[in-house]
Amino acid sequence: MQLIILSGLSGAGKSIALHTLEDVGFYCIDNLPFFLLQDLLSRLTHQPDTALRKTAVGIDARGTPEALHRLPELIQTAQAHGIDCRLLFLDAQLDTLIRRYSETRRRHPLTQGDRSLREAILLEQELLEPVRAHADLRIDTSQTNVHELRDRVRGWILGDASPRLSILLKSFGFKHGVPPDVDFVFDVRCLPNPHWQPELRPRTGLDPEVAQFLESNPEVIRMRDEILGFFERWMPQLEGDGRSYLTIAIGCTGGQHRSVYMIERLRERFTALGHRVIVRHRELA
């Protein structure tokens, strides 16, 4: 019997996380009042139901926030009765939450009377601190997009056999701007450009003809090997630093040939090393 309790700040991505849990087979209940959580735990403990074998519930600061202090005690009780009960908390920085609410123009659930958005967020942080402090996993979504959050939640629930880094690889074109949410950026505009070969111009770095053209130049091979060597050298330190997600972006002028080719070579190498790899070719999309 599994019970995932999902909590966190409004605007931090709880709906996305709950939908991800639903996708992997959990029966999901959002915004469950605390007193009903007690009833649910009693049901799971004394009257097991196969339909509720894998259940996830969303808990927030609305309703009876003072009862949230009792959540750790309830989790311990559930675990004592053999329920695999875990707490997932989604966090985000104050400025990020304010920006998200400004962009969506939605009302914060704790905005009442003359309480501003900033004050509502700070109040929610205070109310949820007892929950946050006892979380089995806390995810800060300030720099996390939808795909990364889904992948992080899915990996935690499904129990990856290896704690290796999950790596997101992005190709992009500098003329369209540098992606903001990356850990490392590499510029390959100094390499030969297939764009100037008429027969290669309509193709992409996914095509073997483009790869053959690029690999005929020793500088391409050298840059590829040095980028790979950098990460093979420092990956153990990055993993040891407690990271679970790493985003690497490689850019060329238009994001069609050189950066795509290089990202695909990184994909091959990191996959061979046992990492979980996600690839996004921004300009090809």
C-alpha angles and dihedrals in degrees: 000000000000127000121181116191110202119196138151146120121321108260094025094107107270093144091053091048092048092050089051091053089050090052091056093052107275124139100232131206119183127208094004111185112241096243089055089052087059090052091048092052090050090051093049091047101046105020108034112200121197089216088061096043089116112029133168125189131190116223124185139169096271123102110022106001092173088067091063089083087069094056096092089052091052091049091052090050091051092049091049088058092053099263116140093229118175134173123223119190125193116206136179138178119269096243091048092054092047090051092049093051091047091052096047095036089217122149118249109238092234096049104115135155110333094344110127125221091254091050091048092053092047090049091050091050089054095047094049097045093099089054095045092050092058099042118132088209129017119192121194104208096186092111098022124106126209095266093049093049092050091049092048093051093044092050093049094050098043091049107233110228089226129045090215119140120275106229126206113198120197131186118197144163118248091216087065095047136265116284109252099212103065137112098205130024124192125190116214098171089113091069124091110284117229087200089083092058105085094211092050099042096090092044130080139222087269091070120090091225090062092045090051091051093049096044091054087072116077092211091062091052091047094052092045092052094045093052090048091046091052093057095040087054097046103031094092090054092047090051092045090054089068097256117150098176131045126182119201122185127192120190138193129171100282102008094237110099123010100031092045091050092049094047090053091053090051090048091055094048098044092046090052088052090056101255123141104245132195120186128203121182097194100191094041090056 
